[in-house]
Amino acid sequence: MIDNELLEIIRCPETKQKLTPAGDEQIAGLNALIEKGELKDRGGELVSDKIDGGLIREDGKFLYLVRNRVPILLVDEAVALD
């Protein structure tokens, strides 16, 4: 999915915490919510396009979406994992 060298460099834009890839099962669950129209991002917008992956913030509170192998590191587009 995302190159290991890139994972060593990129950080959460809000807290500067490390990011780790989400598992396939978690991505499948999020895609199911997207399909049902039930997943909103941190900014309150409905997530409408399926994702290829995700990067979880070190504290486990938020996931940054990955589309077409590109991480979307925008704070308002992160998804809460509570």
Stockholm file with secondary structure:
# STOCKHOLM 1.0

chainA/1-82         MIDNELLEIIRCPETKQKLTPAGDEQIAGLNALIEKGELKDRGGELVSDKIDGGLIREDGKFLYLVRNRVPILLVDEAVALD
#=GR chainA/1-82 SS CCCHHHHHHCBCTTTCCBEEECCHHHHHHHHHHHHHTCCBCTTSCBCCSCCSEEEEETTSSEEEEEETTEECCCGGGCEECC
#=GC SS_cons        CCCHHHHHHCBCTTTCCBEEECCHHHHHHHHHHHHHTCCBCTTSCBCCSCCSEEEEETTSSEEEEEETTEECCCGGGCEECC
//
